[in-house]
Amino acid sequence: MIAVQTSVSKGWLHDTGGFIFDERYYCDPLYRWAQDRTINRFLAARFLGGEFHNMESNLVQLPYASPDQVLIGGIQPNLILGVCLGAGFVFAPDKDADIARRPLAGLATVDDLPPAESLLAHPLIRQFDAQIAAVRAAQPELRVIPPFFWDCSGRATIHGFITTTLKLYGEDIFLRVYDAPEFVEALHGWITDAYMALIQHYSDLAALPVSSVHIGECSGTMLRPGHYQRFIVPYASRIGRTLGPVRLHSCGRSDQLLAAIGDIANLGVLDTGSGTSVAAIRARLGKDFPIDLAPPVELLLEGVDRSRVSVWVGQALAENDGGPLSIGFHLEPGYAVDNCLAIHQLVRRHDQTS
């Protein structure tokens, strides 16, 4: 059976339902929980088939998400790390949170960074810790989901290493891979230490054992395969050996990186974007290896003929050759809802006839 999991973006919810994602939404867990319940009712009324869900893109496992869960610090991992390094949050009513600046821009040496464990004393982390205690005291019947987790499965989430340095250091990191590779290695090592310290802290505090780790290496396709092997694989492997199986996310066409990705220790799932050959993944990683796949964005846009969606689904399922496959995507403003629903319909039809 092929799975399809779809979510909705904050931009779409703002444009369609008038929902506001301001500072209070991110910083007041019980307020967020109440608004998320309202959004859930809005989606249930609009999509009677239950196809679309209010959840962070690509990070929530639907069977492990429940109405009684409260997200504490439900903010993208690299943003939390950025604030711990001196950046400030930026909130907008119609989009995800962000940070105002690159706190590592101009960093000359990793020796100037604080010890990774010291981040646990940062005011933001202490604020999250206090919120966990406050929610437990006020509403003990609710399930606390701590920072770096998004559901009760125990799957922790971080951004990948080049993705984190791009966000916190800036585009010059792509020059550093040539003129200061040892600096990049040291920086990625520090980022690994920091994420691991934060994950372990919240796993312990929330009594939520780590079952696996999602590594969102969104910018990894901007590296050559050799650089990916040097600057990504060792650090992802360390996560895999230490914390648990890795779900590696790679945006866009990633065929050229499959050999390097296959070298990641304890790789459990490859989550990849449009353009990556499912047949190539199967050839490299095997028929029984789990693949999470995103459809090409250009097929989901308004004005695109639905027949093109059908062709893509048919090709993906044929190349998959019966292996474990999940198709997932995020409903954004400007998408054709009918084309998005068509993916659900086509997969159901395939399951009924296979």
Secondary structure, DSSP 4 states (H G I P E B T S, - for coil): --EEEEEE-HHHHHHHH-----HHHHH-HHHHHHHHHHHHHHHHHH-TT--EE-S-TTT--GGG--TTEEESS-S-HHHHHHHHTT--EE--TTS--EESS-TTTT---GGGSPPGGGGGGSHHHHHHHHHHHHHHHH-TTSEEE-TTB-STT-EEEEE-HHHHHHHHT-TTHHHHHHH-HHHHHHHHHHHHHHHHHHHHHHHHHTT----EEEEEETTGGGS-HHHHHHHTHHHHHHHHHHT--EEEEE-S--GGGHHHHTTSTTEEEEEE-TT--HHHHHHHH-TTS-EEEPPPHHHHBTT--HHHHHHHHHHHHHHHTT--EEEEEEE-TTB-HHHHHHHHHHHHHHHHH-
